[in-house]
Amino acid sequence: MINMILHFPRSVKGPSIGLIYLIFLFSLYPPLLSAQVLHSDTAQVESLHHQASTAMQRGNYAIAYCIWKPLADEGDRNAQYNIGWMYHNGYGLSINDKAAFNWWLKSAANGDVNSHYALGDLYFQGQGVEKNPSIALGWYISAALKQHEPARETLLELLAKNDDLAQSTIQLLLQSDWSILGDTQQVNVERANIRSGPDTSYPIIKTLEKGQQVIPLRVHNGWTYIGITGEGRTAWIYSSLLSKPAGIYPKQ
C-alpha cells in the first residue's frame, strides 16, 4: 500500500463553510465508501488515498476527510495517520491534538512509523497529552528503529544534550540497538586510553584494544565522545586514534 504522507505546515484554520460542506458530503458518501473499503482490493484503496491526497493539496479538506474517515474507521493506518494530521493542523477542522493523539495511537498500533514519530512530537511538546520527554524518546526510538530518518535525526539532537535523560538513553541503546546512533568506528592503534573528558587532564576510564568498535557521538577540540558498543559506557578518546572499519565506502 502506498503511504500517503502529507507535509503541510501547522497553522490555524478553523471551521468555515467548508466544514458545513464536509457534513453534507459525509451524510451522502459513508455507505458507499465503507462498502468500498470492506470489498475493495489494494488498487482501489490506493486510488482512494490518491483522491484524498489530491483533495488536500487543492484545499478541499472536506472531500479528503470524507474519503479518509471511513478508511480510518475500518483500520487503514495511513488514513488514520492523515486524519490525525488534519486535526493536528486544523485543516477543515478545529485544531484538536487530543483527537490527533487518538488517531495516531491507532495508526501506530497498526504499524505506521510516521505515527510513532508524530506521537513522539506530541509527548515532547505536551500537545494533546501531558508532556513527557521520556515517553517521547521512546516513540522516537521506535520510529528510528523502523528506519524513519527524521525520527533518527530528532533522536540524535536530543541525545546530544548532556543531561541525565540523554545519557541514560544512550547507555541503554549502546547495549543493544546502537546502530540507530550512527556508524561504528574502530580503534586503530594497539592500545588507546579513553577518558572522562576531552583532555589528557581527565582521568583514564579504560584502555581499549585495537579493533574495538565504538560509536562516535560528537567531536570537541580534536577529541571524540564515544559510546562503547555492547557495554553502555561513554567516554572521550583522541580523534586520531579512531578510523572507519575496513571496507568499501561511497565517495563523499
C-alpha positions in Angstrom: 0.0 0.0 0.0 1.2 3.5 -0.8 1.8 5.5 2.3 0.3 8.9 1.6 2.2 11.3 3.8 1.2 14.9 3.8 3.7 17.6 4.8 1.9 20.8 5.5 3.0 23.5 8.0 0.9 23.6 11.2 -1.5 26.5 11.0 -4.8 27.6 12.4 -7.7 27.0 10.0 -10.9 26.9 12.0 -14.3 25.7 10.9 -15.8 27.5 8.0 -18.3 26.9 5.2 -16.0 24.0 4.3 -17.0 22.2 7.5 -20.7 22.6 6.6 -19.9 21.2 3.2 -18.0 18.3 4.9 -21.0 17.4 7.0 -23.2 17.4 3.8 -20.8 15.2 1.9 -20.3 12.8 4.7 -24.0 12.4 5.0 -24.1 11.2 1.4 -20.9 9.1 1.0 -20.2 7.0 4.1 -22.2 3.9 3.0 -20.5 3.9 -0.4 -17.0 4.5 0.9 -17.5 1.9 3.7 -18.6 -0.6 1.2 -15.5 0.2 -1.0 -13.2 -0.4 2.0 -14.9 -3.7 3.0 -14.9 -5.1 -0.5 -12.1 -3.4 -2.3 -8.6 -4.6 -3.4 -5.4 -2.8 -2.8 -5.6 -0.8 -6.1 -9.0 0.6 -5.1 -7.7 1.6 -1.7 -4.7 3.3 -3.2 -6.9 5.1 -5.6 -9.0 6.5 -2.6 -5.8 7.6 -0.9 -4.7 9.4 -4.1 -8.1 11.1 -4.4 -7.9 12.3 -0.8 -4.3 13.5 -1.1 -5.2 15.4 -4.2 -8.1 17.0 -2.5 -5.9 18.0 0.4 -3.3 19.6 -1.9 -6.1 21.6 -3.5 -7.5 22.7 -0.2 -10.6 20.6 -0.5 -10.4 19.4 3.1 -14.0 18.3 3.3 -13.6 15.8 0.5 -10.3 14.5 1.8 -11.9 13.9 5.2 -15.0 12.2 3.7 -12.7 9.8 1.9 -10.2 9.1 4.7 -12.6 8.9 7.7 -14.4 5.6 6.6 -11.0 4.1 5.7 -9.6 5.1 9.1 -12.7 3.6 10.8 -12.0 0.4 9.0 -8.5 0.3 10.4 -6.4 1.7 7.5 -3.3 3.0 9.2 -2.4 5.6 6.5 -5.9 7.1 6.7 -5.7 7.1 10.5 -2.4 9.0 10.3 -3.8 11.5 7.9 -7.0 12.2 9.9 -4.7 12.8 12.9 -2.7 15.2 10.7 -5.8 17.1 9.8 -6.8 17.5 13.4 -3.2 18.5 14.4 -3.0 21.2 11.8 -6.7 22.3 11.7 -7.3 21.5 8.1 -11.0 21.9 7.7 -11.4 21.1 11.4 -10.7 22.9 14.7 -7.2 22.1 15.9 -7.6 19.2 18.3 -4.4 17.5 19.4 -6.3 15.1 21.7 -8.1 13.8 18.6 -4.8 13.7 16.7 -3.2 11.7 19.5 -6.1 9.2 19.5 -5.9 8.7 15.7 -2.1 8.5 15.7 -2.1 6.0 18.6 -4.5 3.7 16.5 -2.3 4.2 13.4 0.9 3.4 15.4 -0.7 0.3 16.8 -1.3 -0.8 13.2 2.4 -0.3 12.4 2.6 3.2 10.8 6.0 4.5 11.5 5.1 8.2 10.8 2.6 8.0 13.7 5.3 6.7 16.0 7.3 9.8 15.1 4.2 12.1 15.4 3.4 10.7 18.9 6.9 11.5 19.9 6.4 15.1 18.9 3.1 15.3 20.9 4.7 13.9 24.0 7.8 16.1 23.7 5.7 19.3 23.2 2.9 18.4 25.5 0.3 18.8 22.8 -2.9 16.8 23.4 -1.2 14.8 26.1 0.8 15.5 29.2 4.4 16.5 28.4 6.8 13.6 28.9 10.3 13.6 27.4 10.9 10.0 28.4 7.9 8.7 26.5 8.7 11.0 23.6 12.2 9.5 23.4 10.6 6.0 23.4 8.4 6.9 20.4 11.4 8.5 18.6 13.5 5.4 19.2 10.7 3.1 18.0 10.4 5.1 14.7 14.2 5.3 14.3 14.4 1.5 14.6 11.9 1.3 11.8 14.3 3.3 9.6 12.5 6.6 9.9 15.3 9.1 9.2 13.6 12.3 10.6 13.0 10.4 13.9 16.6 9.4 14.0 17.8 12.9 13.4 15.5 14.2 16.1 16.7 11.5 18.4 20.3 12.3 17.9 19.7 16.0 18.5 18.0 15.2 21.8 20.8 12.8 22.8 23.4 15.4 22.1 22.2 17.2 25.2 24.3 16.4 28.2 21.5 15.7 30.6 20.6 12.7 32.6 17.9 11.5 30.4 20.1 11.7 27.2 22.9 9.9 28.9 20.8 7.1 30.3 19.1 6.6 27.0 22.5 6.5 25.2 23.7 3.9 27.6 20.7 1.7 27.1 20.9 1.9 23.3 24.6 1.1 23.3 23.8 -2.2 24.9 21.6 -3.5 22.1 20.4 -1.0 19.5 23.4 1.1 18.9 23.0 1.1 15.1 20.5 4.0 15.3 23.1 6.2 16.9 25.3 6.1 13.8 28.0 4.2 12.0 30.7 2.5 14.1 34.4 3.3 14.0 37.3 1.3 15.5 40.4 1.9 17.5 43.4 2.0 15.0 46.3 1.6 17.5 47.3 -1.3 19.6 46.0 0.3 22.8 44.1 3.5 23.4 43.2 5.2 26.6 39.7 6.6 27.0 39.0 9.4 29.5 36.2 11.1 31.3 36.6 14.4 29.5 38.1 15.8 26.3 41.6 16.4 27.6 44.6 14.5 29.0 44.0 16.1 32.4 40.9 14.0 32.8 41.3 10.5 34.4 41.6 7.4 32.3 38.5 5.3 32.4 39.7 2.3 30.4 42.1 1.2 27.8 40.7 -0.1 24.5 42.4 -2.7 22.3 42.9 -2.3 18.5 39.8 -3.0 16.5 37.4 -2.2 19.4 34.1 -1.0 17.8 32.7 2.3 19.1 30.0 4.8 18.1 31.3 8.4 17.7 28.7 10.7 19.2 30.2 14.2 19.0 33.6 15.9 18.5 35.3 18.6 20.6 38.7 20.1 20.1 40.2 17.1 18.5 38.6 14.6 20.9 35.6 12.4 20.1 32.9 11.5 22.6 32.2 7.8 22.0 29.9 5.0 23.1 31.3 1.6 23.5 29.0 -0.9 21.8 27.7 -3.7 23.9 28.8 -2.1 27.2 26.6 1.0 27.5 29.7 3.1 28.5 30.6 6.5 27.2 34.0 8.3 27.3 36.3 10.5 25.3 39.1 9.5 23.0 41.6 11.4 20.9 40.1 11.5 17.5 43.1 10.4 15.5 43.0 7.1 17.3 39.8 6.2 15.5 39.1 5.2 11.9 36.4 3.6 9.9 36.4 -0.2 9.7 38.0 -1.7 6.6 35.6 -1.8 3.7 34.3 -0.1 0.6 32.7 3.3 1.1 30.9 5.6 -1.4 32.6 8.8 -2.5 31.7 11.9 -0.4 
